[in-house]
Amino acid sequence: NSIAQRTDSRKKLSEQFVNASIKIGSKKLDDVAKQVSQKNKLFEKYHSEMMTIIHSFEGEIEKGREAEEKFAATLRQHQKFFVTQRINQGKILGEMKTLLKQFNSAWDQMTSAHSTQQGDVTADLKKELAMLQKKYLMESQNAQLAKMKQNMHHLLSSTF
């Protein structure tokens, strides 16, 4: 009886530990999924805003070229202003495109790191569960061996 109670107690304790580990692991996976979702939303918003700005700058550059052609014959001073404005906007546009490329590269690296992290969390949970199953199995086997020894001892002592 005492061994059976201890076995039941250990079994319940192991089950509680497994359930707690699964719950913690699930929460970690949920947290990672929420972070990825939030980051995806931020990426989409940032990308959309950047594309709007880039299109705006492209339109402005085009307007600058048109104005440059209209005033070229009569207003040389204005022509210099618009050329300078177009050059500066081109530099800004180039810098913005470079920043967008850098952002996309960093985003890809972060996404890869998140995938690796999620894989690591899953692998760790699997290892933990395997260890708990092995421990539970060993405890069960040890309890059965102890009970068998006790029964054998009792049988041997009652026959002699």
C-alpha atoms as an extended CHARMM CRD file, in Angstrom:
* protein
*
       160  EXT
         1         1  ASN       CA              0.0000000000        0.0000000000        0.0000000000  PROA      1               0.0000000000
         2         2  SER       CA              2.7430000000        2.4230000000        0.9640000000  PROA      2               0.0000000000
         3         3  ILE       CA              4.5870000000        1.8070000000       -2.3030000000  PROA      3               0.0000000000
         4         4  ALA       CA              1.4000000000        2.1860000000       -4.3260000000  PROA      4               0.0000000000
         5         5  GLN       CA              0.6130000000        5.4620000000       -2.5440000000  PROA      5               0.0000000000
         6         6  ARG       CA              4.1350000000        6.7210000000       -3.1770000000  PROA      6               0.0000000000
         7         7  THR       CA              3.8710000000        5.6540000000       -6.8080000000  PROA      7               0.0000000000
         8         8  ASP       CA              0.5260000000        7.4130000000       -7.1770000000  PROA      8               0.0000000000
         9         9  SER       CA              1.9190000000       10.4730000000       -5.4570000000  PROA      9               0.0000000000
        10        10  ARG       CA              4.9630000000       10.5200000000       -7.7610000000  PROA      10              0.0000000000
        11        11  LYS       CA              2.7450000000        9.9460000000      -10.7680000000  PROA      11              0.0000000000
        12        12  LYS       CA              0.5130000000       12.8930000000       -9.8190000000  PROA      12              0.0000000000
        13        13  LEU       CA              3.5570000000       15.0680000000       -9.1450000000  PROA      13              0.0000000000
        14        14  SER       CA              5.0540000000       14.0970000000      -12.5230000000  PROA      14              0.0000000000
        15        15  GLU       CA              1.7580000000       14.8340000000      -14.2720000000  PROA      15              0.0000000000
        16        16  GLN       CA              1.5420000000       18.2250000000      -12.5800000000  PROA      16              0.0000000000
        17        17  PHE       CA              5.1070000000       18.9970000000      -13.6150000000  PROA      17              0.0000000000
        18        18  VAL       CA              4.4380000000       17.9200000000      -17.2120000000  PROA      18              0.0000000000
        19        19  ASN       CA              1.2430000000       20.0040000000      -17.3460000000  PROA      19              0.0000000000
        20        20  ALA       CA              3.0620000000       23.0290000000      -15.9190000000  PROA      20              0.0000000000
        21        21  SER       CA              5.9140000000       22.5810000000      -18.4230000000  PROA      21              0.0000000000
        22        22  ILE       CA              3.4740000000       22.2990000000      -21.3240000000  PROA      22              0.0000000000
        23        23  LYS       CA              1.5980000000       25.3910000000      -20.1390000000  PROA      23              0.0000000000
        24        24  ILE       CA              4.8320000000       27.4130000000      -19.8580000000  PROA      24              0.0000000000
        25        25  GLY       CA              5.9960000000       26.1760000000      -23.2520000000  PROA      25              0.0000000000
        26        26  SER       CA              2.6630000000       27.0470000000      -24.8450000000  PROA      26              0.0000000000
        27        27  LYS       CA              2.7830000000       30.5350000000      -23.3290000000  PROA      27              0.0000000000
        28        28  LYS       CA              6.3030000000       31.0250000000      -24.6910000000  PROA      28              0.0000000000
        29        29  LEU       CA              5.1630000000       29.9560000000      -28.1620000000  PROA      29              0.0000000000
        30        30  ASP       CA              2.1300000000       32.2540000000      -27.9260000000  PROA      30              0.0000000000
        31        31  ASP       CA              4.3420000000       35.1650000000      -26.8610000000  PROA      31              0.0000000000
        32        32  VAL       CA              6.7200000000       34.5650000000      -29.7630000000  PROA      32              0.0000000000
        33        33  ALA       CA              3.7660000000       34.3510000000      -32.1870000000  PROA      33              0.0000000000
        34        34  LYS       CA              2.3290000000       37.6210000000      -30.8320000000  PROA      34              0.0000000000
        35        35  GLN       CA              5.7120000000       39.3390000000      -31.1920000000  PROA      35              0.0000000000
        36        36  VAL       CA              6.0640000000       38.1290000000      -34.7670000000  PROA      36              0.0000000000
        37        37  SER       CA              2.5300000000       39.3230000000      -35.5750000000  PROA      37              0.0000000000
        38        38  GLN       CA              3.1880000000       42.7450000000      -34.0510000000  PROA      38              0.0000000000
        39        39  LYS       CA              6.4810000000       43.0550000000      -35.8960000000  PROA      39              0.0000000000
        40        40  ASN       CA              4.8220000000       42.0700000000      -39.1630000000  PROA      40              0.0000000000
        41        41  LYS       CA              2.1960000000       44.7780000000      -38.6730000000  PROA      41              0.0000000000
        42        42  LEU       CA              4.9080000000       47.3550000000      -37.9300000000  PROA      42              0.0000000000
        43        43  PHE       CA              6.8420000000       46.2270000000      -40.9930000000  PROA      43              0.0000000000
        44        44  GLU       CA              3.7840000000       46.5860000000      -43.2330000000  PROA      44              0.0000000000
        45        45  LYS       CA              3.0070000000       50.0320000000      -41.8500000000  PROA      45              0.0000000000
        46        46  TYR       CA              6.6210000000       51.2170000000      -42.1690000000  PROA      46              0.0000000000
        47        47  HSD       CA              6.9450000000       49.7710000000      -45.6680000000  PROA      47              0.0000000000
        48        48  SER       CA              3.6850000000       51.3970000000      -46.8000000000  PROA      48              0.0000000000
        49        49  GLU       CA              4.6900000000       54.7760000000      -45.3910000000  PROA      49              0.0000000000
        50        50  MET       CA              8.1230000000       54.5420000000      -46.9910000000  PROA      50              0.0000000000
        51        51  MET       CA              6.6270000000       53.6570000000      -50.3730000000  PROA      51              0.0000000000
        52        52  THR       CA              4.2360000000       56.6150000000      -50.1180000000  PROA      52              0.0000000000
        53        53  ILE       CA              7.1320000000       58.9410000000      -49.3100000000  PROA      53              0.0000000000
        54        54  ILE       CA              9.2610000000       57.4790000000      -52.1100000000  PROA      54              0.0000000000
        55        55  HSD       CA              6.4230000000       57.9060000000      -54.6160000000  PROA      55              0.0000000000
        56        56  SER       CA              5.9310000000       61.4360000000      -53.3600000000  PROA      56              0.0000000000
        57        57  PHE       CA              9.6150000000       62.2120000000      -53.8480000000  PROA      57              0.0000000000
        58        58  GLU       CA              9.5590000000       60.6450000000      -57.3030000000  PROA      58              0.0000000000
        59        59  GLY       CA              6.5840000000       62.8540000000      -58.2060000000  PROA      59              0.0000000000
        60        60  GLU       CA              8.3500000000       65.8980000000      -56.8470000000  PROA      60              0.0000000000
        61        61  ILE       CA             11.4360000000       65.1170000000      -58.8990000000  PROA      61              0.0000000000
        62        62  GLU       CA              9.2860000000       64.8430000000      -62.0060000000  PROA      62              0.0000000000
        63        63  LYS       CA              7.5690000000       68.1420000000      -61.2260000000  PROA      63              0.0000000000
        64        64  GLY       CA             10.9910000000       69.7110000000      -60.7750000000  PROA      64              0.0000000000
        65        65  ARG       CA             12.0680000000       68.5290000000      -64.2270000000  PROA      65              0.0000000000
        66        66  GLU       CA              8.9120000000       69.9320000000      -65.8350000000  PROA      66              0.0000000000
        67        67  ALA       CA              9.2930000000       73.2810000000      -64.1230000000  PROA      67              0.0000000000
        68        68  GLU       CA             12.9430000000       73.3290000000      -65.1400000000  PROA      68              0.0000000000
        69        69  GLU       CA             12.0070000000       72.9510000000      -68.8180000000  PROA      69              0.0000000000
        70        70  LYS       CA              9.3470000000       75.7170000000      -68.6740000000  PROA      70              0.0000000000
        71        71  PHE       CA             11.5950000000       78.2880000000      -67.1180000000  PROA      71              0.0000000000
        72        72  ALA       CA             14.8700000000       77.3030000000      -68.8540000000  PROA      72              0.0000000000
        73        73  ALA       CA             14.6670000000       79.8860000000      -71.6110000000  PROA      73              0.0000000000
        74        74  THR       CA             13.6170000000       82.9020000000      -69.5590000000  PROA      74              0.0000000000
        75        75  LEU       CA             14.5980000000       82.2790000000      -65.9790000000  PROA      75              0.0000000000
        76        76  ARG       CA             18.1320000000       80.8560000000      -65.6470000000  PROA      76              0.0000000000
        77        77  GLN       CA             18.1820000000       81.6420000000      -61.9670000000  PROA      77              0.0000000000
        78        78  HSD       CA             15.0870000000       79.5430000000      -61.3960000000  PROA      78              0.0000000000
        79        79  GLN       CA             16.6000000000       76.7820000000      -63.4710000000  PROA      79              0.0000000000
        80        80  LYS       CA             19.5560000000       76.5540000000      -61.0840000000  PROA      80              0.0000000000
        81        81  PHE       CA             17.1800000000       76.4140000000      -58.1170000000  PROA      81              0.0000000000
        82        82  PHE       CA             15.1860000000       73.5390000000      -59.5890000000  PROA      82              0.0000000000
        83        83  VAL       CA             18.3230000000       71.6340000000      -60.6460000000  PROA      83              0.0000000000
        84        84  THR       CA             19.6640000000       71.9300000000      -57.1370000000  PROA      84              0.0000000000
        85        85  GLN       CA             16.3160000000       70.8880000000      -55.6920000000  PROA      85              0.0000000000
        86        86  ARG       CA             16.1740000000       67.8330000000      -57.9840000000  PROA      86              0.0000000000
        87        87  ILE       CA             19.7180000000       66.7990000000      -57.0750000000  PROA      87              0.0000000000
        88        88  ASN       CA             18.9970000000       67.0780000000      -53.3640000000  PROA      88              0.0000000000
        89        89  GLN       CA             15.7660000000       65.1310000000      -53.6980000000  PROA      89              0.0000000000
        90        90  GLY       CA             17.6150000000       62.4810000000      -55.7150000000  PROA      90              0.0000000000
        91        91  LYS       CA             20.1780000000       62.1700000000      -52.9260000000  PROA      91              0.0000000000
        92        92  ILE       CA             17.4300000000       61.9080000000      -50.3350000000  PROA      92              0.0000000000
        93        93  LEU       CA             15.6130000000       59.3440000000      -52.4590000000  PROA      93              0.0000000000
        94        94  GLY       CA             18.8290000000       57.3360000000      -52.8280000000  PROA      94              0.0000000000
        95        95  GLU       CA             19.4260000000       57.4880000000      -49.0990000000  PROA      95              0.0000000000
        96        96  MET       CA             15.8490000000       56.4490000000      -48.3980000000  PROA      96              0.0000000000
        97        97  LYS       CA             16.1310000000       53.5040000000      -50.7770000000  PROA      97              0.0000000000
        98        98  THR       CA             19.3860000000       52.5100000000      -49.1070000000  PROA      98              0.0000000000
        99        99  LEU       CA             17.6990000000       52.7570000000      -45.7030000000  PROA      99              0.0000000000
       100       100  LEU       CA             14.8130000000       50.6270000000      -46.9580000000  PROA      100             0.0000000000
       101       101  LYS       CA             17.2360000000       47.9840000000      -48.2320000000  PROA      101             0.0000000000
       102       102  GLN       CA             19.0430000000       48.0010000000      -44.8810000000  PROA      102             0.0000000000
       103       103  PHE       CA             15.7300000000       47.7290000000      -43.0650000000  PROA      103             0.0000000000
       104       104  ASN       CA             14.6250000000       44.8040000000      -45.2450000000  PROA      104             0.0000000000
       105       105  SER       CA             17.9380000000       43.0540000000      -44.6530000000  PROA      105             0.0000000000
       106       106  ALA       CA             17.6950000000       43.5570000000      -40.8890000000  PROA      106             0.0000000000
       107       107  TRP       CA             14.0860000000       42.3810000000      -41.0140000000  PROA      107             0.0000000000
       108       108  ASP       CA             15.1110000000       39.1920000000      -42.8130000000  PROA      108             0.0000000000
       109       109  GLN       CA             17.8260000000       38.5510000000      -40.2360000000  PROA      109             0.0000000000
       110       110  MET       CA             15.3770000000       39.1090000000      -37.3820000000  PROA      110             0.0000000000
       111       111  THR       CA             12.8010000000       36.8250000000      -39.0120000000  PROA      111             0.0000000000
       112       112  SER       CA             15.4520000000       34.1370000000      -39.3890000000  PROA      112             0.0000000000
       113       113  ALA       CA             16.4670000000       34.5720000000      -35.7460000000  PROA      113             0.0000000000
       114       114  HSD       CA             12.8170000000       34.2680000000      -34.6830000000  PROA      114             0.0000000000
       115       115  SER       CA             12.4240000000       31.0790000000      -36.6980000000  PROA      115             0.0000000000
       116       116  THR       CA             15.5510000000       29.6790000000      -35.0680000000  PROA      116             0.0000000000
       117       117  GLN       CA             14.3330000000       30.7810000000      -31.6360000000  PROA      117             0.0000000000
       118       118  GLN       CA             10.9370000000       29.1870000000      -32.1830000000  PROA      118             0.0000000000
       119       119  GLY       CA             12.6190000000       25.9680000000      -33.3220000000  PROA      119             0.0000000000
       120       120  ASP       CA             14.8640000000       26.0260000000      -30.2590000000  PROA      120             0.0000000000
       121       121  VAL       CA             11.8890000000       26.5050000000      -27.9100000000  PROA      121             0.0000000000
       122       122  THR       CA             10.0660000000       23.6140000000      -29.5720000000  PROA      122             0.0000000000
       123       123  ALA       CA             13.1590000000       21.3900000000      -29.3910000000  PROA      123             0.0000000000
       124       124  ASP       CA             13.6690000000       22.2670000000      -25.7160000000  PROA      124             0.0000000000
       125       125  LEU       CA             10.0560000000       21.4080000000      -24.9360000000  PROA      125             0.0000000000
       126       126  LYS       CA             10.3940000000       18.0770000000      -26.7240000000  PROA      126             0.0000000000
       127       127  LYS       CA             13.5880000000       17.2930000000      -24.7800000000  PROA      127             0.0000000000
       128       128  GLU       CA             11.9180000000       18.2220000000      -21.5010000000  PROA      128             0.0000000000
       129       129  LEU       CA              8.8950000000       16.0610000000      -22.2210000000  PROA      129             0.0000000000
       130       130  ALA       CA             11.1110000000       13.1350000000      -23.2510000000  PROA      130             0.0000000000
       131       131  MET       CA             13.1070000000       13.4580000000      -20.0150000000  PROA      131             0.0000000000
       132       132  LEU       CA              9.9320000000       13.6030000000      -17.9620000000  PROA      132             0.0000000000
       133       133  GLN       CA              8.5250000000       10.5380000000      -19.7140000000  PROA      133             0.0000000000
       134       134  LYS       CA             11.7780000000        8.6580000000      -19.1340000000  PROA      134             0.0000000000
       135       135  LYS       CA             11.8380000000        9.6990000000      -15.4760000000  PROA      135             0.0000000000
       136       136  TYR       CA              8.1990000000        8.6840000000      -15.0140000000  PROA      136             0.0000000000
       137       137  LEU       CA              8.8390000000        5.3200000000      -16.7110000000  PROA      137             0.0000000000
       138       138  MET       CA             11.8920000000        4.6730000000      -14.5140000000  PROA      138             0.0000000000
       139       139  GLU       CA              9.9570000000        5.5630000000      -11.3790000000  PROA      139             0.0000000000
       140       140  SER       CA              7.1460000000        3.2470000000      -12.4160000000  PROA      140             0.0000000000
       141       141  GLN       CA              9.5820000000        0.4380000000      -13.1570000000  PROA      141             0.0000000000
       142       142  ASN       CA             11.3700000000        0.9540000000       -9.8420000000  PROA      142             0.0000000000
       143       143  ALA       CA              8.0530000000        0.8940000000       -7.9990000000  PROA      143             0.0000000000
       144       144  GLN       CA              7.0580000000       -2.3180000000       -9.7750000000  PROA      144             0.0000000000
       145       145  LEU       CA             10.4300000000       -3.9030000000       -8.9700000000  PROA      145             0.0000000000
       146       146  ALA       CA             10.0860000000       -2.9100000000       -5.3340000000  PROA      146             0.0000000000
       147       147  LYS       CA              6.5970000000       -4.3840000000       -5.1900000000  PROA      147             0.0000000000
       148       148  MET       CA              7.8050000000       -7.5880000000       -6.8770000000  PROA      148             0.0000000000
       149       149  LYS       CA             10.6820000000       -7.8740000000       -4.3760000000  PROA      149             0.0000000000
       150       150  GLN       CA              8.2610000000       -7.3410000000       -1.5220000000  PROA      150             0.0000000000
       151       151  ASN       CA              5.9120000000      -10.0080000000       -2.9120000000  PROA      151             0.0000000000
       152       152  MET       CA              8.8110000000      -12.4270000000       -3.4580000000  PROA      152             0.0000000000
       153       153  HSD       CA             10.0700000000      -11.8130000000        0.0780000000  PROA      153             0.0000000000
       154       154  HSD       CA              6.5790000000      -12.3160000000        1.4630000000  PROA      154             0.0000000000
       155       155  LEU       CA              6.1260000000      -15.4980000000       -0.6140000000  PROA      155             0.0000000000
       156       156  LEU       CA              9.5150000000      -16.8600000000        0.4520000000  PROA      156             0.0000000000
       157       157  SER       CA              8.9420000000      -16.0640000000        4.0970000000  PROA      157             0.0000000000
       158       158  SER       CA              5.4790000000      -17.6340000000        4.1190000000  PROA      158             0.0000000000
       159       159  THR       CA              6.6790000000      -20.8960000000        2.4940000000  PROA      159             0.0000000000
       160       160  PHE       CA              9.5380000000      -21.5110000000        4.9120000000  PROA      160             0.0000000000
